[in-house]
Amino acid sequence: MTFLQPEILWALPLVLLPVIIHLINRLRHRPQPWAAMRFLVAATQSSTSQAKLRQWLILLFRTLAVLMLILFLGRPLAGGWLGWSVNSAPDAIIILLDRSVSMESKIAGSTTTRREQALSSLAKAAEPFAGRSHLVVIDSALRRAQPLARPSDLRELPSTAATDTAADFPALFQAALTWLEENQTATAELWIASDLQRTNWKPDDERWQPLQAQLAALQQRVRLRVLAVGGDSDADTSVTLQDILRTDREGRAELLLSVDIQRTGNQAATMPVTVNLNGTPAQYDVAVEGGNLRWRQRLDLGTLRGSGWGFVEVPADANLRNNRTWFVYGPPAKLRTTIVTEDTRVGRWLEAVASAAPPGTQREARVLSPADAAGLTFDGDVLILWQAALPASDVATKLDAFVQSGGVLAFLPTGKADAGQFASQGWGVLEKAEEGQTYRVDRWEEKEGPLAKTEEGFSLPLNLAAITQRQRINGTAPALATFAGSGSLLTRQTLGRGHVYFLASLPMREWSTLGNGPVLVPVVQRLLQSGSRRLTQASLMQCGDLSAVDQSLPWPSVEGGGTNPQLETGIYRAGERLAALNRASGEDAADTATREEVNNALAGVGLQWFEETGQNGDRMQGEVWRLFVMAMLVFLLVESFLVLPAKATQVDTMTGKRTVRREPEATEVTK
């Protein structure tokens, strides 16, 4: 037995408190010899012996009551049968199983994964209920209820096997509540097995509140038990695709890969990283200084013009399902920019910049008025430059969908007052520098984004740009460039897969010199490259996203050995195109939801917690403090009964009537 609050056990010496009080009380009554009492000693010898036994029993039960109180405050945990079988068998047991990637981490010092340990523990815990309770399992990947004939089947079901998916616990609870509503049982228990990963539990999700109300409204009585499969794991390294960009220069194509390598521990190390391109592997030695690294690598495609696939892989470790990330690429595509403005001079200038393209690439730009843009859907665009009043209603909805799908939307100032907002940003007042003065840029983001350094390591000359007019940017979006003193030149807000930018000045002579030097052209070109991902995002999908997989088409595996794109990562062929299925990036996060957060998410529902941190299923533990509270009450009741004075019968000599009265307790007489 273990305790959640072992520091309370320091109070165990207080168990002797009743004994100490008893001894102190005896010192108050010193014996005094009295000749006349010698005749009473023999007469009360038998009653004195009974009184001594009674006093020892009273002292024993008082001591046990104090002991039970201290153990209760220490929140005891009992394992094995006792931890799970303190309650009667319910009519139905619904097992909610976490099958996310993080559950495939091996427990330190063993070859058993957390999912396998959870299945073993659940199967053993369900054995006493076999034949008495209806067993159902609902997994986090498919969220479909499946009945269990025997608890041992839990380890063999395909719906309990490993997957490359993430878990959505609000949705998983919703599936369980739907089953309970459809199957009216008198009593039910939900057994939840999970590593409590925060990205899976989503403790701050707004869906928890209606789930609480739905659970409280159930007609049957429901108990919840949470098996937290935690503990230490061996060293683990994960790799995640962040970006892929195809460029064509002078008849040769290149792929620019950007991946995140994340490790447990912060010690510097050099590890081999394998990049497989269309079946041809290449190995690179990558130096990782700390726990995280964003690694970029250029891959030469030569004269290849069609589609292809590949993956990036790190060596095997404690979790084999996060060691590989997949990618696909397509043929060169035409990158189109739409410029929305009422100023024809600004439109011509931006059109020239957006149309400029290196040899071998395809770019086009079109200039529209706000009225003309209102009827478009922007399906073929990758970049939208908006220099007009901020959009509203239907146009704003279309632009939001454009950004969510991976497009880039950049707003430029008009110099006019605008009460509108987009992505929680808007325009403030127009400011003009005093004569002979300019607004200078003193800080900008050079590691990534449109203002990053060139491939040769040169910085964009933003500090040399002279800005005489600027329009304040209102909102809380992160700033990529700021003015000396105060104010932002460029902000960026992420929406879905795309970005929304606000630029505080125009590249026109009366506004700034941004259009004269090597600033505007590289910035627009980088925005185009970023927006081009919109054309490839449709082929980069996440395992478990049921809406992303068209079930009407066959999805044969091209590489990776998977059979189901909903559950397993790899390269699949969807109709005429290739698709890369990867795990959710949140599965690499180490943060876990706390007990308090889970209790708050399920407020009003009593949870019984069980800890499983080792590889021995018999060590699964649960809180059994109720047993100690009940034992303390029993001991106090017995002690109360023992301290009652003995009954004595008195006969009235005149009437012969018998009366019962309480006699004072016999006291010990010392000779």
ABEGO torsion letter per residue (X at the ends): XBBABAAAAAAAAAAAAAAAAAAAAAAABBBBBBAAAAAAAAAAAAAAAAAAAAAAAAAAAAAAAAAAAAAAAAGBBBBEAAAAAABBBBABBBBBBBABAAAABBBBGBABBAAAAAAAAAAAAAAAABGABBBBBBBAAAGBBBBBABAAAAAABAAABBBABBBBAAAAAAAAAAAAAABBBABBBBBBBBAGBAAAAGAABAAAAAAAAAAAABABBBBBBBBBBBEBBBBBBBBBBABBBBBBBGGBBBBBBBBBBBBBEABBBBBBBBBBBGGBBBBBBBBBABABBBBBBBBBAEABABBBBBBBBBBBBABAAAABBBBBBBBBBBBBBBBBBABAAAAAAAAAAAABBBBGBBBBBBBBBAAAAAABAGAABABBBBBBBBBBEAAAAAAAAAAAAGBBBBBBBAGBBBABBBGGBBBBBBBBBBBGBBBBBABBBAABEAABBBAAGBBBBAAABBBABBBBBBEABBBABBBBGBEBABBBBBBEABBBBBBABBABAAABAAAABBAAAAAAAAAAAAAAAAAAAAABBBBGBAAABBAABBBBBABGGBABAAABBEBBBBEABBBBBBBBAAAABABBBBAAAAAAAABGBBBBBBBBABABAAABBBBAAAAAAAAAAAAAAAAAAAABBBBBBBBBAAAGBBBBBBBBBBBBBBX
